[in-house]
Amino acid sequence: MDVYETIYKRMTIRDFSDEPIRDEVMLKIITAGLQAPSNNHMRDWHFIFLNEKDKRCEIISQAIKPISEKGALGIINRWQMTNEIQRSMYQDGIPKQVSMLLTCQCLVIPCYRQESNVLKPKNLSDLNGFASIWLVIENILLAAAAENIFGVTRIPGETESKKIKEFCQIPSGYDIPCLLALGYPRSDTRRTAQIEIDPVERIHHNSW
């Protein structure tokens, strides 16, 4: 698939079909992720596939509290969002934060080397590892889209992250940037509307 076609095809979904992802396809996707540039050339990245249903359910039920549609609306209003496209995206996404992790066909936990506290960096260089793992994740999402597999990321809170690290026995010195849910879309899945942007208006020559 042409790279531009893949980029435009990629979409965030939270409603997954029951169709399994073959092991060789996931290996191909992760291999594409590993082609991303790394901050120190060591590519010290690891991936936990949390796909044993009972274990996945156990840790998610411990770490994440579901939010209802009514609760989501309250959050959106507290955030004082006024753009209808943005509000619609959050109204759809917030109540699915648990279900999307439980029903995806492959729940990936990316791990990257992070010696210092990523939440309290002394300078931007302390975030090099964090930046690199997100390049990996974007490669994974694009490679997945080329296979007609789509997904969504969830950024864990501090308590959630700690519980997941303990549950998955992630070694000290490694951090997790997100939970990455992947799968084939359910037949009634719709692509989330995007805010239209004219790239010409976002390009500035020599100064803003």
Secondary structure, DSSP 8 states (H G I E B T S, - for coil): --HHHHHHH--B---B-S----HHHHHHHHHHHTTS--SSSS--EEEEE---HHHHHHHHHHH-----HHHHHHHHHHTT---HHHHHHHHHHGGGTTHHHHH-SEEEEEEEE--S-TTS-SSGGGGHHHHHHHHHHHHHHHHHHHTT-EEEEE---HHHHHHHHHHTT--TTEE---EEEEE-B-TT----------HHHH--SS--
